[in-house]
Amino acid sequence: MARKVIDEPSEEVVESAKKERAARRNPFARIVLFVKQVFQELKKVVTPTRKELLSYTAVVLVFVIIMMALVSGLDAVFAWLALIVFGNPV
């Protein structure tokens, strides 16, 4: 089956792949690149305002309290069912 022209990579793609491959060979260059990328990503971070932070904290606390109540209730129900099924140990 013949290859299509579309399947062949352009010279730019091959050249950039060679550069990346050469950069991968040097572990110090990889570390430097990683640190640069970390700082670039940290520049994108947006810190919440005090109002947003308090709102998010309240939402998390309410969710945790609801989940604790749910798990505690299920635990009590299953303990009661186990007591009925297996009887009262003496």
trRosetta pair geometry for C-beta under 8 A, 3 or more apart (Angstrom, degrees):
i j d omega theta_ij theta_ji phi_ij phi_ji
3 7 5.1 -112 -172 65 96 135
3 8 6.8 91 141 -53 127 90
4 7 4.9 104 62 -5 80 101
4 8 8.0 -142 98 -9 53 81
5 8 6.0 -50 -164 21 43 112
9 13 4.3 -110 -179 82 110 133
9 14 5.5 129 109 -51 122 87
9 17 8.0 9 156 -8 159 139
10 13 5.0 99 57 4 76 101
10 14 7.3 -145 97 -2 42 88
11 14 5.7 -57 -149 39 36 111
11 15 6.0 37 153 -22 69 108
12 15 5.7 -55 -144 37 29 111
12 16 6.2 25 158 -15 65 107
13 16 6.0 -56 -145 39 28 105
13 17 6.3 30 154 -20 63 108
14 17 5.7 -56 -148 36 30 113
14 18 6.5 32 153 -21 64 104
15 18 5.8 -53 -152 33 32 111
15 19 6.6 32 151 -18 64 103
16 19 5.5 -50 -149 35 37 113
16 20 6.3 37 152 -19 67 104
17 20 5.7 -53 -147 38 33 111
17 21 6.2 35 153 -21 65 106
18 21 5.6 -54 -146 37 31 113
18 22 6.3 31 154 -18 64 106
19 22 5.8 -56 -149 37 30 110
19 23 6.3 29 152 -18 65 107
20 23 5.6 -55 -146 38 32 111
20 24 6.4 38 152 -27 64 104
21 24 5.6 -50 -150 28 32 115
21 25 7.2 40 151 -29 59 97
22 25 6.0 -46 -161 16 36 115
22 26 7.8 17 152 -5 61 100
23 26 6.5 -66 -162 39 40 99
23 29 5.2 -126 -161 128 76 136
23 30 7.1 128 149 -71 83 70
23 33 7.0 72 167 -45 127 149
24 30 6.5 55 -132 -77 46 117
26 29 3.9 60 92 10 116 114
26 30 6.7 172 93 -14 62 82
27 30 5.4 -52 -151 34 38 115
27 31 6.5 40 152 -21 68 101
28 31 5.6 -49 -149 33 36 112
28 32 6.4 36 152 -17 66 104
29 32 5.7 -52 -146 38 33 112
29 33 6.2 36 153 -20 65 106
30 33 5.7 -54 -147 37 30 113
30 34 6.3 34 153 -22 64 105
31 34 5.6 -53 -150 34 31 113
31 35 6.5 28 154 -17 65 104
32 35 5.9 -55 -148 36 31 108
32 36 6.4 33 153 -19 65 106
33 36 5.7 -54 -148 36 31 112
33 37 6.3 29 155 -17 65 107
34 37 5.8 -58 -150 38 30 109
34 38 6.4 34 151 -24 65 103
35 38 5.5 -48 -148 30 34 115
35 39 6.6 31 155 -15 64 103
36 39 6.0 -58 -153 38 31 107
36 40 6.4 33 150 -20 65 107
37 40 5.4 -51 -146 36 35 115
37 41 6.3 34 155 -17 66 104
38 41 5.9 -59 -151 38 30 108
38 42 6.3 30 152 -20 65 108
39 42 5.5 -51 -143 36 34 113
39 43 6.6 42 155 -26 63 99
40 43 5.9 -50 -157 26 31 114
40 44 7.3 30 147 -19 59 103
41 44 5.7 -55 -161 28 41 114
41 45 7.4 55 144 -38 65 92
42 45 5.6 -32 -159 2 45 118
48 52 3.8 -124 -175 95 111 124
48 53 4.8 147 99 -59 120 78
48 56 6.7 -5 165 -4 176 137
49 52 4.8 94 51 10 75 103
49 53 6.9 -139 94 -7 38 89
50 53 5.7 -56 -146 37 30 113
50 54 6.4 28 156 -16 65 106
51 54 6.0 -55 -148 37 28 107
51 55 6.3 29 152 -19 63 109
52 55 5.5 -57 -148 38 31 114
52 56 6.2 30 156 -18 67 106
53 56 5.9 -52 -145 37 29 109
53 57 6.3 30 155 -19 63 108
54 57 5.6 -54 -145 37 30 113
54 58 6.3 33 155 -21 64 106
55 58 5.8 -55 -150 35 29 111
55 59 6.5 29 153 -19 63 105
56 59 5.7 -54 -150 35 32 112
56 60 6.4 30 154 -17 65 106
57 60 5.8 -56 -149 37 31 109
57 61 6.3 28 155 -17 66 108
58 61 5.8 -56 -144 38 30 109
58 62 6.2 29 158 -18 65 107
59 62 6.0 -57 -147 37 28 109
59 63 6.3 28 155 -18 63 109
60 63 5.7 -57 -149 38 30 112
60 64 6.3 29 155 -19 66 107
61 64 5.7 -54 -145 36 31 110
61 65 6.3 31 155 -19 65 106
62 65 5.8 -55 -148 36 31 111
62 66 6.4 31 154 -18 65 106
63 66 5.8 -56 -148 37 30 111
63 67 6.3 26 155 -16 65 108
64 67 5.8 -56 -146 40 31 109
64 68 6.3 34 154 -21 65 105
65 68 5.7 -52 -146 35 31 112
65 69 6.5 31 154 -18 63 105
66 69 5.8 -56 -151 36 30 111
66 70 6.4 32 152 -20 65 107
67 70 5.5 -52 -146 36 34 114
67 71 6.2 29 158 -14 67 106
68 71 6.0 -57 -144 41 29 106
68 72 6.0 28 157 -18 65 111
69 72 5.8 -56 -142 40 28 111
69 73 6.1 29 158 -20 64 108
70 73 5.9 -57 -148 36 26 110
70 74 6.4 22 156 -14 63 107
71 74 5.8 -55 -146 40 31 109
71 75 6.2 36 153 -23 64 106
72 75 5.6 -53 -147 35 30 114
72 76 6.5 31 154 -19 64 104
73 76 5.8 -54 -149 35 31 110
73 77 6.4 30 154 -17 65 106
74 77 5.6 -54 -145 38 33 111
74 78 6.2 28 159 -14 68 108
75 78 6.0 -58 -143 41 28 105
75 79 6.2 29 156 -21 64 109
76 79 5.7 -54 -145 37 28 112
76 80 6.3 30 155 -19 63 106
77 80 5.8 -56 -150 36 29 111
77 81 6.4 27 152 -17 65 107
78 81 5.5 -51 -143 39 34 112
78 82 6.2 37 155 -21 66 104
79 82 5.7 -51 -145 36 30 111
79 83 6.4 33 152 -21 62 105
80 83 5.7 -54 -151 34 31 113
80 84 6.6 30 151 -17 64 103
81 84 5.7 -53 -149 36 34 110
81 85 6.2 27 156 -15 68 108
82 85 5.8 -55 -140 41 31 106
82 86 5.7 -7 173 15 69 115
83 86 6.9 -66 -124 55 19 84
83 87 7.5 -59 -178 120 51 6
83 88 6.5 32 -167 -83 94 66
86 89 7.9 -4 127 -51 107 87
